[in-house]
Amino acid sequence: MSVDTATVRRVARLARIAVSDEEVVTMQGELNSILGFVEQLREVDVSGVEPMTSVIPMAMKKRSDIVTDGHKADDIVANAPETDDHFFLVPKVVE
């Protein structure tokens, strides 16, 4: 796959990056070399390789899957002007 100047300008616009005409040519070459490297990576056979999170074997930290209220209800409503039983009281806006 090859990137043309129109694609470089479109990517730059989507990324909100201002590029000059000279930079478009440079970026075109850089993007083409990146895509060439990705094509090389596709040729590697990784069918027997398990996904890993690190190069060093390690166990993932796990927590129990328990639903709680976070035990922070008092802290959350502490600065509210009016509360009622851990709920915010707001003025009525619809009649």
The first five atom37 places (N, CA, C, CB, O) and aatype in JSON, in Angstrom:
{
  "aatype": [12, 15, 19, 3, 16, 0, 16, 19, 1, 1, 19, 0, 1, 10, 0, 1, 9, 0, 19, 15, 3, 6, 6, 19, 19, 16, 12, 5, 7, 6, 10, 2, 15, 9, 10, 7, 13, 19, 6, 5, 10, 1, 6, 19, 3, 19, 15, 7, 19, 6, 14, 12, 16, 15, 19, 9, 14, 12, 0, 12, 11, 11, 1, 15, 3, 9, 19, 16, 3, 7, 8, 11, 0, 3, 3, 9, 19, 0, 2, 0, 14, 6, 16, 3, 3, 8, 13, 13, 10, 19, 14, 11, 19, 19, 6],
  "atom_mask": [
    [1, 1, 1, 1, 1],
    [1, 1, 1, 1, 1],
    [1, 1, 1, 1, 1],
    [1, 1, 1, 1, 1],
    [1, 1, 1, 1, 1],
    [1, 1, 1, 1, 1],
    [1, 1, 1, 1, 1],
    [1, 1, 1, 1, 1],
    [1, 1, 1, 1, 1],
    [1, 1, 1, 1, 1],
    [1, 1, 1, 1, 1],
    [1, 1, 1, 1, 1],
    [1, 1, 1, 1, 1],
    [1, 1, 1, 1, 1],
    [1, 1, 1, 1, 1],
    [1, 1, 1, 1, 1],
    [1, 1, 1, 1, 1],
    [1, 1, 1, 1, 1],
    [1, 1, 1, 1, 1],
    [1, 1, 1, 1, 1],
    [1, 1, 1, 1, 1],
    [1, 1, 1, 1, 1],
    [1, 1, 1, 1, 1],
    [1, 1, 1, 1, 1],
    [1, 1, 1, 1, 1],
    [1, 1, 1, 1, 1],
    [1, 1, 1, 1, 1],
    [1, 1, 1, 1, 1],
    [1, 1, 1, 0, 1],
    [1, 1, 1, 1, 1],
    [1, 1, 1, 1, 1],
    [1, 1, 1, 1, 1],
    [1, 1, 1, 1, 1],
    [1, 1, 1, 1, 1],
    [1, 1, 1, 1, 1],
    [1, 1, 1, 0, 1],
    [1, 1, 1, 1, 1],
    [1, 1, 1, 1, 1],
    [1, 1, 1, 1, 1],
    [1, 1, 1, 1, 1],
    [1, 1, 1, 1, 1],
    [1, 1, 1, 1, 1],
    [1, 1, 1, 1, 1],
    [1, 1, 1, 1, 1],
    [1, 1, 1, 1, 1],
    [1, 1, 1, 1, 1],
    [1, 1, 1, 1, 1],
    [1, 1, 1, 0, 1],
    [1, 1, 1, 1, 1],
    [1, 1, 1, 1, 1],
    [1, 1, 1, 1, 1],
    [1, 1, 1, 1, 1],
    [1, 1, 1, 1, 1],
    [1, 1, 1, 1, 1],
    [1, 1, 1, 1, 1],
    [1, 1, 1, 1, 1],
    [1, 1, 1, 1, 1],
    [1, 1, 1, 1, 1],
    [1, 1, 1, 1, 1],
    [1, 1, 1, 1, 1],
    [1, 1, 1, 1, 1],
    [1, 1, 1, 1, 1],
    [1, 1, 1, 1, 1],
    [1, 1, 1, 1, 1],
    [1, 1, 1, 1, 1],
    [1, 1, 1, 1, 1],
    [1, 1, 1, 1, 1],
    [1, 1, 1, 1, 1],
    [1, 1, 1, 1, 1],
    [1, 1, 1, 0, 1],
    [1, 1, 1, 1, 1],
    [1, 1, 1, 1, 1],
    [1, 1, 1, 1, 1],
    [1, 1, 1, 1, 1],
    [1, 1, 1, 1, 1],
    [1, 1, 1, 1, 1],
    [1, 1, 1, 1, 1],
    [1, 1, 1, 1, 1],
    [1, 1, 1, 1, 1],
    [1, 1, 1, 1, 1],
    [1, 1, 1, 1, 1],
    [1, 1, 1, 1, 1],
    [1, 1, 1, 1, 1],
    [1, 1, 1, 1, 1],
    [1, 1, 1, 1, 1],
    [1, 1, 1, 1, 1],
    [1, 1, 1, 1, 1],
    [1, 1, 1, 1, 1],
    [1, 1, 1, 1, 1],
    [1, 1, 1, 1, 1],
    [1, 1, 1, 1, 1],
    [1, 1, 1, 1, 1],
    [1, 1, 1, 1, 1],
    [1, 1, 1, 1, 1],
    [1, 1, 1, 1, 1]
  ],
  "atom_positions": [
    [[0.84, -1.17, 0.0], [0.0, 0.0, 0.0], [0.89, 1.23, 0.0], [-0.96, 0.0, 1.21], [1.88, 1.3, 0.72]],
    [[0.53, 2.2, -0.8], [1.31, 3.42, -0.9], [0.42, 4.61, -0.56], [1.93, 3.57, -2.31], [-0.75, 4.66, -0.94]],
    [[0.97, 5.56, 0.16], [0.24, 6.76, 0.56], [0.59, 7.88, -0.41], [0.57, 7.16, 2.03], [1.76, 8.13, -0.68]],
    [[-0.44, 8.56, -0.92], [-0.2, 9.69, -1.81], [-0.33, 11.0, -1.01], [-1.19, 9.67, -3.01], [-0.67, 10.98, 0.17]],
    [[-0.05, 12.12, -1.68], [-0.06, 13.42, -0.99], [-1.46, 13.79, -0.51], [0.48, 14.51, -1.9], [-1.59, 14.44, 0.52]],
    [[-2.48, 13.4, -1.24], [-3.85, 13.7, -0.81], [-4.18, 12.99, 0.5], [-4.86, 13.3, -1.91], [-4.84, 13.55, 1.37]],
    [[-3.72, 11.75, 0.62], [-3.96, 11.0, 1.86], [-3.2, 11.62, 3.01], [-3.55, 9.53, 1.68], [-3.72, 11.7, 4.12]],
    [[-1.97, 12.07, 2.78], [-1.18, 12.72, 3.82], [-1.89, 13.99, 4.3], [0.24, 13.06, 3.31], [-1.97, 14.24, 5.5]],
    [[-2.39, 14.77, 3.36], [-3.11, 16.0, 3.74], [-4.39, 15.68, 4.52], [-3.46, 16.83, 2.49], [-4.73, 16.38, 5.47]],
    [[-5.07, 14.63, 4.12], [-6.3, 14.24, 4.82], [-6.0, 13.77, 6.24], [-7.05, 13.14, 4.04], [-6.71, 14.13, 7.18]],
    [[-4.95, 12.96, 6.4], [-4.56, 12.49, 7.72], [-4.14, 13.67, 8.59], [-3.42, 11.45, 7.62], [-4.48, 13.72, 9.77]],
    [[-3.4, 14.6, 8.02], [-2.97, 15.78, 8.77], [-4.17, 16.62, 9.2], [-2.0, 16.63, 7.93], [-4.19, 17.14, 10.31]],
    [[-5.15, 16.74, 8.33], [-6.35, 17.5, 8.68], [-7.12, 16.8, 9.78], [-7.25, 17.7, 7.45], [-7.61, 17.46, 10.71]],
    [[-7.25, 15.47, 9.7], [-7.95, 14.72, 10.74], [-7.23, 14.81, 12.08], [-8.1, 13.27, 10.32], [-7.86, 14.81, 13.13]],
    [[-5.9, 14.87, 12.04], [-5.11, 14.98, 13.26], [-4.95, 16.43, 13.71], [-3.73, 14.35, 13.05], [-4.32, 16.7, 14.73]],
    [[-5.53, 17.34, 12.95], [-5.45, 18.77, 13.26], [-4.0, 19.25, 13.3], [-6.15, 19.07, 14.59], [-3.59, 19.99, 14.2]],
    [[-3.22, 18.8, 12.29], [-1.82, 19.19, 12.18], [-1.66, 20.04, 10.93], [-0.88, 17.93, 12.13], [-2.06, 19.63, 9.84]],
    [[-1.08, 21.21, 11.09], [-0.81, 22.07, 9.93], [0.5, 21.62, 9.29], [-0.75, 23.58, 10.34], [1.53, 21.57, 9.95]],
    [[0.44, 21.29, 8.0], [1.64, 20.84, 7.29], [1.83, 21.68, 6.04], [1.55, 19.34, 6.92], [0.87, 22.01, 5.34]],
    [[3.08, 22.03, 5.75], [3.41, 22.76, 4.54], [3.61, 21.76, 3.4], [4.68, 23.64, 4.74], [3.61, 20.55, 3.61]],
    [[3.77, 22.29, 2.18], [3.96, 21.41, 1.02], [5.24, 20.58, 1.14], [4.0, 22.23, -0.27], [5.27, 19.43, 0.72]],
    [[6.3, 21.17, 1.72], [7.55, 20.43, 1.9], [7.37, 19.32, 2.92], [8.68, 21.38, 2.33], [7.92, 18.23, 2.76]],
    [[6.6, 19.59, 3.98], [6.38, 18.59, 5.01], [5.5, 17.44, 4.51], [5.75, 19.23, 6.23], [5.63, 16.31, 4.98]],
    [[4.61, 17.74, 3.55], [3.76, 16.69, 2.99], [4.61, 15.63, 2.32], [2.74, 17.28, 1.99], [4.37, 14.43, 2.49]],
    [[5.61, 16.06, 1.56], [6.48, 15.1, 0.86], [7.27, 14.27, 1.88], [7.45, 15.84, -0.09], [7.42, 13.06, 1.71]],
    [[7.77, 14.92, 2.92], [8.52, 14.2, 3.96], [7.63, 13.2, 4.68], [9.12, 15.18, 4.97], [8.02, 12.05, 4.89]],
    [[6.43, 13.65, 5.05], [5.5, 12.76, 5.77], [5.05, 11.61, 4.88], [4.29, 13.55, 6.26], [4.82, 10.5, 5.37]],
    [[4.93, 11.86, 3.58], [4.54, 10.79, 2.67], [5.58, 9.67, 2.7], [4.38, 11.34, 1.23], [5.23, 8.49, 2.75]],
    [[6.85, 10.03, 2.66], [7.9, 9.02, 2.73], [7.92, 8.29, 4.06], [0.0, 0.0, 0.0], [8.11, 7.07, 4.1]],
    [[7.71, 9.03, 5.15], [7.7, 8.4, 6.47], [6.52, 7.44, 6.62], [7.65, 9.47, 7.56], [6.69, 6.33, 7.13]],
    [[5.34, 7.86, 6.19], [4.17, 6.98, 6.29], [4.33, 5.74, 5.42], [2.9, 7.73, 5.9], [3.94, 4.64, 5.83]],
    [[4.9, 5.9, 4.24], [5.13, 4.74, 3.37], [6.13, 3.77, 4.0], [5.63, 5.19, 2.01], [5.97, 2.55, 3.86]],
    [[7.16, 4.29, 4.68], [8.12, 3.38, 5.32], [7.47, 2.67, 6.51], [9.38, 4.15, 5.78], [7.76, 1.5, 6.76]],
    [[6.6, 3.35, 7.25], [5.88, 2.71, 8.36], [4.98, 1.61, 7.83], [5.05, 3.75, 9.14], [4.96, 0.51, 8.38]],
    [[4.24, 1.9, 6.77], [3.36, 0.87, 6.19], [4.16, -0.3, 5.62], [2.48, 1.49, 5.09], [3.7, -1.44, 5.66]],
    [[5.35, -0.02, 5.09], [6.21, -1.1, 4.61], [6.65, -2.01, 5.75], [0.0, 0.0, 0.0], [6.71, -3.23, 5.59]],
    [[6.97, -1.41, 6.9], [7.36, -2.2, 8.06], [6.2, -3.05, 8.56], [7.87, -1.29, 9.19], [6.39, -4.2, 8.96]],
    [[4.99, -2.5, 8.53], [3.8, -3.26, 8.95], [3.59, -4.44, 8.01], [2.54, -2.35, 8.98], [3.22, -5.52, 8.45]],
    [[3.81, -4.24, 6.72], [3.7, -5.35, 5.77], [4.72, -6.43, 6.07], [3.88, -4.84, 4.33], [4.41, -7.62, 5.93]],
    [[5.92, -6.05, 6.48], [6.93, -7.05, 6.87], [6.47, -7.82, 8.09], [8.28, -6.36, 7.14], [6.67, -9.03, 8.17]],
    [[5.86, -7.15, 9.04], [5.39, -7.82, 10.25], [4.28, -8.82, 9.94], [4.89, -6.79, 11.25], [4.15, -9.83, 10.64]],
    [[3.49, -8.55, 8.92], [2.41, -9.48, 8.54], [2.95, -10.81, 8.03], [1.51, -8.86, 7.49], [2.25, -11.82, 8.08]],
    [[4.18, -10.82, 7.54], [4.78, -12.03, 7.01], [5.26, -12.98, 8.1], [5.92, -11.68, 6.1], [5.53, -14.15, 7.82]],
    [[5.37, -12.5, 9.33], [5.87, -13.32, 10.44], [4.78, -14.27, 10.9], [6.36, -12.43, 11.62], [3.64, -13.86, 11.12]],
    [[5.14, -15.56, 11.04], [4.18, -16.56, 11.51], [4.12, -16.52, 13.04], [4.58, -17.99, 11.01], [5.1, -16.86, 13.71]],
    [[2.99, -16.1, 13.58], [2.81, -16.01, 15.03], [1.7, -16.93, 15.5], [2.51, -14.56, 15.44], [1.09, -16.69, 16.54]],
    [[1.43, -17.98, 14.73], [0.32, -18.86, 15.06], [0.52, -19.59, 16.39], [0.12, -19.86, 13.95], [-0.46, -19.87, 17.08]],
    [[1.76, -19.91, 16.77], [2.0, -20.63, 18.02], [2.39, -19.74, 19.18], [0.0, 0.0, 0.0], [2.75, -20.25, 20.25]],
    [[2.33, -18.44, 19.0], [2.77, -17.51, 20.04], [1.55, -17.01, 20.81], [3.56, -16.33, 19.42], [0.59, -16.51, 20.22]],
    [[1.6, -17.15, 22.13], [0.5, -16.68, 22.96], [0.64, -15.18, 23.21], [0.45, -17.44, 24.3], [1.76, -14.68, 23.32]],
    [[-0.47, -14.45, 23.3], [-0.39, -13.03, 23.63], [0.21, -12.84, 25.01], [-1.79, -12.37, 23.56], [-0.01, -13.65, 25.91]],
    [[0.98, -11.77, 25.19], [1.59, -11.54, 26.49], [1.5, -10.06, 26.85], [3.07, -12.01, 26.49], [1.38, -9.2, 25.98]],
    [[1.55, -9.79, 28.14], [1.49, -8.42, 28.62], [2.85, -7.84, 28.9], [0.65, -8.35, 29.86], [3.0, -6.63, 29.04]],
    [[3.86, -8.7, 28.99], [5.21, -8.27, 29.3], [6.2, -9.31, 28.78], [5.39, -8.05, 30.82], [5.83, -10.46, 28.54]],
    [[7.45, -8.89, 28.6], [8.46, -9.85, 28.16], [8.88, -10.75, 29.31], [9.67, -9.13, 27.6], [9.47, -11.81, 29.08]],
    [[8.58, -10.35, 30.53], [8.87, -11.15, 31.71], [7.57, -11.8, 32.16], [9.5, -10.28, 32.86], [6.58, -11.1, 32.35]],
    [[7.54, -13.13, 32.35], [6.3, -13.77, 32.79], [5.87, -13.22, 34.15], [6.49, -15.29, 32.87], [6.65, -13.17, 35.09]],
    [[4.62, -12.81, 34.22], [4.1, -12.3, 35.48], [2.6, -12.56, 35.56], [4.4, -10.8, 35.63], [1.92, -12.63, 34.54]],
    [[2.11, -12.69, 36.77], [0.69, -12.93, 36.99], [-0.03, -11.59, 37.07], [0.45, -13.77, 38.28], [0.46, -10.64, 37.68]],
    [[-1.18, -11.53, 36.45], [-1.97, -10.31, 36.49], [-2.62, -10.16, 37.86], [-3.04, -10.32, 35.39], [-3.08, -11.13, 38.45]],
    [[-2.66, -8.93, 38.35], [-3.32, -8.67, 39.62], [-4.82, -8.74, 39.38], [-2.9, -7.29, 40.21], [-5.33, -8.15, 38.42]],
    [[-5.51, -9.43, 40.23], [-6.95, -9.58, 40.07], [-7.65, -9.15, 41.34], [-7.32, -11.04, 39.72], [-7.1, -9.24, 42.44]],
    [[-8.86, -8.67, 41.17], [-9.67, -8.31, 42.32], [-10.97, -9.09, 42.23], [-9.93, -6.77, 42.39], [-11.37, -9.53, 41.15]],
    [[-11.63, -9.24, 43.36], [-12.9, -9.95, 43.33], [-13.95, -9.07, 42.66], [-13.35, -10.36, 44.77], [-13.94, -7.85, 42.83]],
    [[-14.82, -9.69, 41.92], [-15.83, -8.97, 41.15], [-17.08, -8.77, 42.01], [-16.18, -9.74, 39.84], [-18.07, -9.48, 41.86]],
    [[-17.0, -7.79, 42.91], [-18.1, -7.51, 43.82], [-18.6, -6.1, 43.56], [-17.65, -7.68, 45.3], [-17.81, -5.16, 43.5]],
    [[-19.91, -5.94, 43.42], [-20.52, -4.64, 43.2], [-20.69, -3.95, 44.55], [-21.87, -4.77, 42.45], [-21.32, -4.49, 45.45]],
    [[-20.13, -2.74, 44.67], [-20.29, -1.95, 45.89], [-20.63, -0.52, 45.51], [-18.99, -2.0, 46.76], [-20.57, -0.14, 44.34]],
    [[-20.99, 0.27, 46.51], [-21.25, 1.68, 46.25], [-19.98, 2.52, 46.36], [-22.3, 2.2, 47.23], [-20.04, 3.74, 46.2]],
    [[-18.87, 1.91, 46.62], [-17.6, 2.6, 46.71], [-17.3, 3.14, 48.09], [0.0, 0.0, 0.0], [-16.18, 3.6, 48.34]],
    [[-18.26, 3.08, 48.97], [-18.09, 3.54, 50.34], [-17.62, 4.99, 50.4], [-17.09, 2.65, 51.07], [-16.86, 5.37, 51.29]],
    [[-18.06, 5.8, 49.47], [-17.66, 7.2, 49.42], [-18.86, 8.12, 49.31], [-16.71, 7.43, 48.26], [-18.7, 9.28, 48.92]],
    [[-20.05, 7.66, 49.64], [-21.25, 8.48, 49.49], [-21.16, 9.76, 50.31], [-22.49, 7.69, 49.91], [-21.56, 10.81, 49.83]],
    [[-20.63, 9.69, 51.52], [-20.51, 10.89, 52.35], [-19.53, 11.89, 51.74], [-20.07, 10.51, 53.76], [-19.78, 13.09, 51.77]],
    [[-18.43, 11.41, 51.19], [-17.44, 12.29, 50.57], [-17.99, 12.95, 49.31], [-16.18, 11.51, 50.25], [-17.67, 14.1, 49.03]],
    [[-18.8, 12.22, 48.55], [-19.32, 12.73, 47.28], [-20.28, 13.9, 47.52], [-20.02, 11.61, 46.49], [-20.21, 14.9, 46.81]],
    [[-21.15, 13.8, 48.49], [-22.15, 14.84, 48.72], [-21.7, 15.85, 49.77], [-23.47, 14.22, 49.14], [-22.49, 16.71, 50.18]],
    [[-20.46, 15.78, 50.22], [-19.99, 16.64, 51.3], [-20.1, 18.13, 50.96], [-18.56, 16.3, 51.65], [-20.44, 18.93, 51.83]],
    [[-19.82, 18.53, 49.73], [-19.83, 19.94, 49.35], [-21.13, 20.38, 48.69], [-18.69, 20.23, 48.43], [-21.24, 21.53, 48.24]],
    [[-22.1, 19.51, 48.61], [-23.38, 19.87, 47.99], [-24.15, 20.82, 48.91], [-24.22, 18.61, 47.69], [-24.12, 20.66, 50.13]],
    [[-24.85, 21.82, 48.33], [-25.59, 22.74, 49.18], [-26.72, 22.06, 49.94], [-26.14, 23.87, 48.34], [-26.97, 22.39, 51.1]],
    [[-27.42, 21.11, 49.29], [-28.51, 20.4, 49.96], [-28.45, 18.93, 49.59], [-29.89, 21.02, 49.58], [-28.29, 18.58, 48.42]],
    [[-28.59, 18.06, 50.59], [-28.59, 16.62, 50.36], [-29.67, 15.97, 51.19], [-27.22, 16.01, 50.67], [-30.17, 16.55, 52.16]],
    [[-30.03, 14.76, 50.8], [-30.99, 13.96, 51.56], [-30.62, 12.51, 51.39], [-32.47, 14.23, 51.1], [-30.79, 11.95, 50.31]],
    [[-30.11, 11.88, 52.43], [-29.75, 10.47, 52.42], [-28.83, 10.12, 51.25], [-31.0, 9.62, 52.36], [-29.12, 9.22, 50.47]],
    [[-27.72, 10.84, 51.16], [-26.69, 10.63, 50.13], [-27.16, 10.95, 48.71], [-26.21, 9.21, 50.17], [-26.57, 10.46, 47.75]],
    [[-28.2, 11.74, 48.56], [-28.67, 12.18, 47.25], [-28.56, 13.7, 47.17], [-30.14, 11.72, 46.99], [-28.7, 14.38, 48.19]],
    [[-28.3, 14.22, 45.99], [-28.28, 15.66, 45.78], [-29.71, 16.16, 45.68], [-27.47, 16.03, 44.51], [-30.53, 15.55, 44.98]],
    [[-30.03, 17.26, 46.35], [-31.32, 17.9, 46.21], [-31.16, 19.06, 45.25], [-31.89, 18.36, 47.58], [-30.29, 19.92, 45.44]],
    [[-31.99, 19.09, 44.21], [-31.92, 20.15, 43.21], [-33.28, 20.8, 43.09], [-31.44, 19.59, 41.84], [-34.3, 20.16, 43.34]],
    [[-33.32, 22.07, 42.71], [-34.61, 22.75, 42.56], [-35.41, 22.16, 41.39], [-34.39, 24.26, 42.35], [-34.84, 21.69, 40.4]],
    [[-36.7, 22.21, 41.51], [-37.59, 21.69, 40.46], [-37.53, 22.66, 39.29], [-39.06, 21.52, 40.98], [-37.68, 23.87, 39.47]],
    [[-37.32, 22.14, 38.07], [-37.23, 22.99, 36.89], [-38.36, 22.73, 35.9], [-35.89, 22.79, 36.19], [-38.57, 23.52, 34.99]],
    [[-39.09, 21.65, 36.07], [-40.2, 21.33, 35.17], [-41.48, 21.38, 36.0], [-40.01, 19.92, 34.48], [-41.56, 20.79, 37.07]],
    [[-42.48, 22.1, 35.49], [-43.76, 22.21, 36.21], [-44.74, 21.19, 35.7], [-44.35, 23.61, 36.07], [-45.87, 21.13, 36.18]]
  ]
}
